[in-house]
Amino acid sequence: GCRTLPLSAHVGFDSLPDQLLRKSIKHGFCFNVLCIGETGIGKSALMSSLFNTNFEDSPSTHFLSSVRLRAQTYEIQEGNVLLKLTVVKTVGFGDQLNKADSYQPIVDYIDAQFEAYLEEELKVIRSLFSYHDTRIHVCLYFISPTGRSLKTIDLLTMRNLDSKVNIIPVIGKADSISKTELQEFKKKIMSELVSNGIRIYQFPTDDETFSEINTITNGYLPFAVVGSMEKVKIGNKMVRARQYPWGIVKVENESHCDTVKLRRMLCTNMEDLREKTRAYYESYRCCRLEKLGGKDIGPENKLVSLQEVIEAKRLEFCLEMERKEEEIKQRFVQRVNKKAAMLEEAERQASMPVLTKFERVMLMYQEEELKLREKKKLLEDEIAQFIEKKAIAESIQSQVSVSTPVVSLK
């Protein structure tokens, strides 16, 4: 419904893209990569190869009790563009005997980054422009070059992550299997991903500029990568490669591995990865606000503002607090009444006349005296019987001594 009017002279708002470009270059960009894979599969070597930078990283052990995530942030400058790169690696992934819940720390970490951004967004005084965004933009999932099929831990992890992050599967250390086995392995991986309903990141084909190359690149998934920072002299050139007794694998040679293809696609579609991450965040934000009671449409299909929702939640919270406060007061009154009754009973017993207490004590004394007299009478009867038995025994003993003759020992 808008009319298009021709301009009679130059106005100057066509410089707006240049202004945005200068502002973005001055502020810089951030990009966060999550590397998931078993220990020793080549995560650090690949990241160094992708960004042509030697990222120093301490080696990890195979004997961790649980999966941990290690995040490191680097500032990389190419030309006049500054990139704040955050590399998050899984430590101890796949090393435990029970691998059923190995994916849970990764899911918790991704949700924690979404939650941190949501908290910053809901602050009264916020600064999202200068906020260090730690949301994961791409997940490079390293698959062991077994040549057979995906492991159960791979299927479980990717199934729990495909709705939270852009997953790009890569085959680590792809130079350990032959080219024929590698192609069959790629087909088998893609078939298993489709049959298990796992969604991986597809490079966009709607942009005419990159439509053709992205369509071709989607056919290379999963990428077979080889990483190395060691330089080998081949002819008159020094190239990054891995040297074996049977030959040399060049990292920058596309006929040897897909490392260059992966780098090209990451750099070409970096903004699309960031946009898809924002879509995943919007889904998480929607679920979180709905759990907190936030909604856009009321019961009568009317638009509800956030202020109304907050006010309704505040009123509901106040009513709940009043109800709990009333319950606490009633319990307190009951306890006070019970304690008062106990104190009254104690005072009543304490105020009892002294004579009544004396009479009660005398009755107790008389009862005890009767009991003692009965015991004394029984004891006297026993003593009399004992004396009588003693006299009889002495008389019998005297008669026996008289009748017995005395024998002379001489």
DOKE-491643 format. One record per residue (C-alpha): residue number from 1; z, x, y. Coordinates in Angstrom, 1 decimal. Each point is the difference from the previous one (the first is absolute). Example, Ala and Ser with C-alpha at 12.3 -4.5 7.8 and 13.67 -1.06 7.14 Angstrom:
! residues 2
R loro     zz     xx     yy
R    1    7.8   12.3   -4.5
R    2   -0.7    1.4    3.4
! end
This chain:
! residues 410
R loro     zz     xx     yy
R    1    0.0    0.0    0.0
R    2   -0.2    3.0    2.3
R    3   -3.0    0.7    2.2
R    4   -1.6    3.4    0.1
R    5   -0.5    1.2    3.6
R    6   -2.1    3.0    0.9
R    7    1.6    2.5    2.3
R    8   -1.6    0.7    3.3
R    9    1.5    3.5    0.2
R   10    2.0    2.5   -2.0
R   11    3.7   -1.0   -0.4
R   12    1.3    2.8   -2.2
R   13    1.9   -1.7   -2.8
R   14   -2.4    1.6   -2.4
R   15    2.2    3.1    0.3
R   16    2.8   -1.8   -1.9
R   17   -0.9    1.5   -3.4
R   18    0.1    3.5    1.6
R   19    3.5   -0.8    1.4
R   20    1.2   -1.2   -3.4
R   21   -1.5    3.1   -1.6
R   22    1.7    2.4    2.4
R   23    3.4   -1.8   -0.4
R   24   -0.3    0.1   -3.8
R   25   -0.9    3.7    0.0
R   26    2.9    0.8    2.3
R   27    2.5   -1.9   -2.2
R   28   -1.4    1.2   -3.3
R   29   -0.4   -1.8   -3.4
R   30    2.2   -0.3   -3.0
R   31   -1.1   -0.2   -3.6
R   32    2.3   -0.3   -3.1
R   33   -1.0    0.9   -3.5
R   34    1.9   -0.8   -3.2
R   35   -0.7    2.2   -3.0
R   36    1.1   -1.4   -3.3
R   37   -0.4    2.0   -3.2
R   38    1.8    1.9   -2.7
R   39    1.5    3.4    0.7
R   40   -2.5    2.8    0.1
R   41   -3.1   -2.2    0.2
R   42   -1.2    1.7    3.3
R   43    1.2   -2.3    2.8
R   44    0.9    2.8    2.4
R   45   -3.2    2.0   -0.7
R   46   -2.1   -3.0    0.6
R   47    1.6   -0.9    3.3
R   48   -0.4    3.6    1.2
R   49   -3.7   -0.1   -1.0
R   50   -0.6   -3.3    1.7
R   51    1.3    1.0    3.4
R   52   -0.8    3.8   -0.2
R   53    3.6    0.8    0.6
R   54    2.4    1.8   -2.2
R   55    3.0   -2.4   -0.2
R   56    3.0    1.9   -1.2
R   57    1.9   -1.9   -2.7
R   58    2.7    1.0   -2.4
R   59   -0.8   -0.6   -3.7
R   60    1.9   -2.8   -1.7
R   61    1.6    0.0   -3.4
R   62   -0.7   -2.2   -3.1
R   63    3.7   -0.8   -0.6
R   64    0.9   -2.6    2.7
R   65    1.8   -3.1   -1.1
R   66   -1.9   -2.3    2.3
R   67   -3.1   -0.1    2.2
R   68    0.4    1.2    3.6
R   69   -2.3    0.1    3.0
R   70   -0.4    2.9    2.2
R   71   -1.5   -0.5    3.5
R   72   -1.2    2.8    2.3
R   73   -1.7   -0.4    3.4
R   74   -2.5    2.4    1.4
R   75   -1.9    0.2    3.3
R   76   -3.7    0.9   -0.5
R   77   -2.5    0.5    2.9
R   78   -3.7   -0.1   -0.4
R   79   -1.9    0.4    3.2
R   80    2.0   -1.9    2.6
R   81    1.3   -2.6   -2.4
R   82    3.5    0.2   -1.2
R   83    0.9   -1.5   -3.4
R   84    3.6   -0.5   -1.1
R   85   -0.4    0.1   -3.8
R   86    2.9   -1.1   -2.3
R   87   -0.4    0.9   -3.7
R   88    2.3   -1.8   -2.4
R   89    0.2    1.3   -3.5
R   90    1.7   -1.3   -3.1
R   91    2.3    2.4   -1.7
R   92    0.9   -0.4   -3.7
R   93   -2.5   -2.9   -0.5
R   94   -0.7   -0.4   -3.7
R   95    2.6    2.6   -1.1
R   96    2.7   -2.5   -1.2
R   97    0.3   -1.3   -3.6
R   98    0.3   -3.5    1.3
R   99   -3.0   -0.5    2.3
R  100    0.3   -3.8    0.4
R  101    1.4    0.0    3.5
R  102   -1.7    3.2    1.3
R  103   -2.0   -2.0    2.5
R  104    3.1   -1.7    1.6
R  105    1.0    2.9    2.4
R  106   -3.6    0.1    1.2
R  107   -0.1   -3.8    0.7
R  108    3.4    0.3    1.8
R  109   -1.2    2.9    2.2
R  110   -3.1   -1.9    1.1
R  111    2.0   -3.1    0.7
R  112    2.6    2.1    1.9
R  113   -2.8    1.3    2.4
R  114   -1.2   -3.6    0.6
R  115    3.7   -1.1    0.7
R  116    0.5    2.9    2.4
R  117   -3.2   -1.0    2.0
R  118    1.2   -3.7   -0.1
R  119    3.4    1.0    1.4
R  120   -1.7    1.9    2.8
R  121   -2.3   -2.9    0.7
R  122    2.9   -2.5    0.3
R  123    2.1    2.1    2.4
R  124    0.7   -1.3    3.4
R  125   -1.1    3.3    1.6
R  126   -2.7    1.4   -2.2
R  127   -2.5    2.8    0.3
R  128   -2.7   -0.4   -2.7
R  129   -2.4    2.3    1.9
R  130    2.2    3.0   -0.4
R  131    1.5   -1.1   -3.3
R  132   -0.7    2.3   -3.0
R  133   -1.8   -2.4   -2.4
R  134    0.9    1.0   -3.6
R  135   -1.8   -2.8   -1.7
R  136   -2.1    1.3   -2.9
R  137   -3.7   -0.2    0.8
R  138   -1.5    1.2   -3.3
R  139    1.4    0.8   -3.4
R  140   -1.8    2.6   -2.1
R  141    0.9   -0.8   -3.6
R  142   -0.5    3.0   -2.3
R  143   -1.1   -0.7   -3.5
R  144    0.5    2.5   -2.7
R  145   -3.4    1.3   -1.4
R  146    0.7   -1.1   -3.6
R  147   -3.6   -1.4   -0.5
R  148    1.4   -3.0   -1.9
R  149    1.5   -2.8    2.1
R  150    2.6   -0.8    2.6
R  151    3.7    0.3   -0.9
R  152    2.3   -3.0    0.1
R  153    1.9    1.6    2.9
R  154   -3.2    0.2    2.0
R  155   -0.8   -3.6   -0.5
R  156    3.5   -1.2    0.8
R  157    0.2    2.2    3.2
R  158   -3.4   -1.0    1.4
R  159    0.6   -3.7   -0.9
R  160    3.2    0.0    2.1
R  161   -1.6    1.9    2.9
R  162   -3.4   -1.6    0.4
R  163    1.4   -2.7    2.3
R  164    1.8    2.5    2.2
R  165   -2.2    3.0    0.6
R  166   -3.6    1.2   -0.3
R  167   -0.4    1.6   -3.4
R  168   -2.7    2.6   -0.6
R  169    0.1    1.3   -3.6
R  170   -0.8    3.7   -0.5
R  171   -0.3    2.0   -3.2
R  172    2.1    3.2    0.5
R  173   -1.1    3.3   -1.3
R  174   -3.4   -1.4   -1.0
R  175   -1.3    3.4   -0.9
R  176    2.0   -0.2   -3.3
R  177   -2.5   -2.4   -1.6
R  178   -3.8    0.1   -0.4
R  179   -2.4   -1.9    2.2
R  180   -1.0   -2.4   -2.8
R  181    3.6   -0.8   -0.8
R  182    0.8   -0.3    3.7
R  183   -2.7   -2.7    0.6
R  184    1.2   -2.0   -3.1
R  185    3.6    0.4    1.2
R  186   -1.0   -1.4    3.5
R  187   -1.6   -3.1   -1.6
R  188    2.9   -0.6   -2.2
R  189    2.5    0.3    2.9
R  190   -1.9   -2.5    2.1
R  191   -0.4   -2.4   -2.9
R  192    3.8    0.1   -0.7
R  193    0.8   -0.6    3.7
R  194   -2.3   -3.0    0.1
R  195    1.3   -1.5   -3.3
R  196    3.6    0.4    1.2
R  197   -0.6   -1.6    3.3
R  198    0.8    3.1    2.1
R  199   -1.5    0.2    3.4
R  200   -0.9    3.4    1.4
R  201   -1.4    0.8    3.4
R  202   -3.7   -0.5    0.4
R  203   -1.7    1.8    2.9
R  204   -1.4   -2.6    2.4
R  205   -3.7   -0.8    0.0
R  206   -0.1   -2.5    2.9
R  207   -0.6    2.7    2.6
R  208   -3.7    0.9    0.2
R  209    0.7    3.6    1.0
R  210    1.9    0.8   -3.2
R  211   -1.1   -2.8   -2.3
R  212   -2.4    2.0   -2.1
R  213    2.2    3.1   -0.5
R  214    3.1   -2.2   -0.7
R  215   -2.0   -2.0   -2.6
R  216   -1.0    3.2   -1.7
R  217    3.5    1.4    0.2
R  218    1.6   -3.0   -1.6
R  219   -2.0    0.9   -3.1
R  220    1.8    3.3   -0.2
R  221    3.4   -1.6   -0.4
R  222    2.3    1.4   -1.3
R  223   -0.6    3.4    1.6
R  224    0.1    3.0   -2.2
R  225    1.8    2.6    2.1
R  226    0.9    3.7   -0.2
R  227    2.2    1.6    2.6
R  228    0.5    3.7    0.8
R  229    0.7    2.2    3.0
R  230   -1.0    3.2   -1.8
R  231   -3.2    1.7    1.3
R  232   -2.4    1.6   -2.3
R  233   -2.9    2.2    1.1
R  234   -3.3   -1.3   -1.3
R  235   -3.0    2.0    1.2
R  236    0.7    0.7    3.7
R  237    2.2   -3.0    0.6
R  238    3.7   -0.8   -0.5
R  239    0.4   -3.5   -1.4
R  240    3.0   -2.0   -1.2
R  241   -0.2   -0.2   -3.7
R  242    1.9    0.2   -3.3
R  243   -1.0    3.0   -2.2
R  244    0.1   -0.3   -3.7
R  245   -1.1    2.4   -2.8
R  246   -3.0   -2.2   -0.6
R  247   -1.1   -0.5    3.6
R  248    0.9   -1.1    3.5
R  249    0.6   -3.5    1.3
R  250   -0.8   -0.4    3.7
R  251    2.2   -2.5    1.8
R  252   -2.6   -0.6    2.8
R  253   -2.9   -0.4   -2.5
R  254   -0.7   -3.7   -0.5
R  255   -1.7    0.7   -3.4
R  256    3.3    1.5   -1.3
R  257    2.5   -2.6    1.3
R  258    0.4   -3.0    2.4
R  259    2.5    1.7    2.4
R  260   -2.5    0.1    2.8
R  261   -1.0   -3.6   -0.5
R  262    3.7   -1.1    0.1
R  263    0.5    2.0    3.2
R  264   -3.1   -1.5    1.6
R  265    1.0   -3.5   -0.9
R  266    3.6    0.3    1.2
R  267   -1.1    1.3    3.4
R  268   -2.9   -2.5    0.4
R  269    2.1   -3.0   -0.9
R  270    3.4    1.1    1.3
R  271    0.1   -2.8    2.6
R  272   -0.9   -2.6   -2.6
R  273    2.9    1.3   -2.2
R  274    2.3   -0.4    3.0
R  275   -1.2   -3.6    0.5
R  276    0.5   -0.9   -3.6
R  277    3.5    1.4    0.2
R  278    0.7   -2.3    3.0
R  279   -1.2   -2.9   -2.2
R  280    2.5    1.0   -2.8
R  281    2.7    0.3    2.7
R  282   -0.8   -3.5    1.3
R  283    0.4   -1.4   -3.5
R  284    3.4    1.7   -0.3
R  285    1.1   -1.1    3.4
R  286   -1.0   -3.6   -0.7
R  287    2.1    0.0   -3.2
R  288    3.0    1.6    1.7
R  289    0.0   -2.5    2.9
R  290   -0.4   -2.9   -2.3
R  291    3.1    1.1   -1.9
R  292    1.9    0.3    3.3
R  293   -1.0   -3.6    0.8
R  294   -2.9    0.6    2.4
R  295   -2.9   -2.4   -0.1
R  296   -2.9   -0.9    2.3
R  297   -0.3   -3.7   -0.9
R  298    3.0   -2.4    0.0
R  299    0.6   -3.0   -2.4
R  300   -2.2   -2.3    2.2
R  301   -2.9    2.5    0.0
R  302    0.8    1.1    3.5
R  303   -0.1    3.5    1.2
R  304    3.4    1.7    0.1
R  305    0.7    2.9    2.3
R  306    2.0    3.0   -1.2
R  307    2.7   -0.8    2.6
R  308    0.4   -3.5   -1.6
R  309    0.3    1.5   -3.4
R  310    2.6    2.6    1.1
R  311    2.0   -2.8    1.8
R  312   -0.1   -2.2   -3.1
R  313    1.1    2.9   -2.2
R  314    2.8    0.8    2.5
R  315    1.2   -3.6    0.0
R  316   -0.1   -0.1   -3.8
R  317    1.9    3.3   -0.1
R  318    2.6   -1.3    2.5
R  319    0.6   -3.2   -2.1
R  320    0.4    2.0   -3.1
R  321    2.5    2.3    1.7
R  322    1.9   -3.1    1.3
R  323    0.1   -1.4   -3.5
R  324    1.3    3.2   -1.5
R  325    2.5    0.4    2.8
R  326    1.4   -3.6   -0.7
R  327    0.3    0.9   -3.7
R  328    1.9    3.1    0.8
R  329    2.3   -1.9    2.3
R  330    0.7   -2.6   -2.7
R  331    0.8    2.7   -2.6
R  332    2.3    1.7    2.6
R  333    1.8   -3.3    0.7
R  334    0.5   -0.6   -3.7
R  335    1.5    3.4   -0.6
R  336    2.3   -0.4    3.1
R  337    1.2   -3.3   -1.3
R  338    0.6    1.4   -3.5
R  339    1.9    3.0    1.5
R  340    2.1   -2.3    2.2
R  341    1.0   -2.1   -3.0
R  342    1.1    3.1   -1.9
R  343    2.1    1.1    3.0
R  344    1.6   -3.5    0.3
R  345    1.0    0.1   -3.7
R  346    1.5    3.4    0.5
R  347    1.9   -1.1    3.1
R  348    1.2   -3.1   -1.9
R  349    1.4    2.1   -2.8
R  350    1.5    2.4    2.5
R  351    1.8   -2.8    1.8
R  352    1.6   -1.5   -3.1
R  353    3.9   -0.4    0.3
R  354    2.1    2.9   -1.3
R  355    2.2   -2.3   -2.1
R  356   -2.9   -1.2   -2.0
R  357   -1.0    3.6   -0.7
R  358    3.6    0.8   -1.0
R  359    0.2   -3.0   -2.4
R  360   -3.3    1.1   -1.6
R  361    1.4    3.5   -0.5
R  362    3.2   -1.4   -1.5
R  363   -1.9   -2.1   -2.4
R  364   -1.9    3.1   -1.1
R  365    3.3    1.9   -0.4
R  366    1.6   -2.7   -2.1
R  367   -3.1   -0.1   -2.3
R  368    0.2    3.8   -0.4
R  369    3.7   -0.2   -0.7
R  370   -0.5   -2.6   -2.8
R  371   -2.6    2.2   -1.6
R  372    2.3    3.0    0.1
R  373    2.9   -1.9   -1.5
R  374   -2.2   -1.1   -2.9
R  375   -1.2    3.6   -0.5
R  376    3.7    1.1    0.1
R  377    1.1   -2.5   -2.7
R  378   -2.8    1.0   -2.3
R  379    1.0    3.7    0.5
R  380    3.7   -0.8   -0.9
R  381   -1.0   -1.8   -3.1
R  382   -2.1    2.9   -1.1
R  383    2.9    2.4    0.6
R  384    2.4   -2.1   -2.1
R  385   -2.5   -0.1   -2.8
R  386   -0.4    3.7    0.2
R  387    3.8    0.6   -0.2
R  388    0.4   -2.3   -3.0
R  389   -2.9    1.8   -1.8
R  390    1.6    3.4    0.8
R  391    3.4   -1.1   -1.4
R  392   -1.6   -1.2   -3.2
R  393   -1.9    3.3   -0.4
R  394    3.2    2.1    0.5
R  395    2.0   -2.0   -2.6
R  396   -2.8    0.5   -2.5
R  397   -0.1    3.7    0.7
R  398    3.8    0.4   -0.5
R  399   -0.1   -1.8   -3.4
R  400   -2.8    2.3   -1.2
R  401    1.9    3.1    1.0
R  402    3.2   -1.1   -2.0
R  403   -1.7   -0.8   -3.3
R  404   -2.0    3.3   -0.1
R  405    1.9    2.8   -2.1
R  406    0.5    3.4    1.3
R  407   -1.7    2.7   -2.1
R  408    1.6    3.5   -0.2
R  409   -2.5    2.7    0.6
R  410    2.2    2.7   -1.6
! end
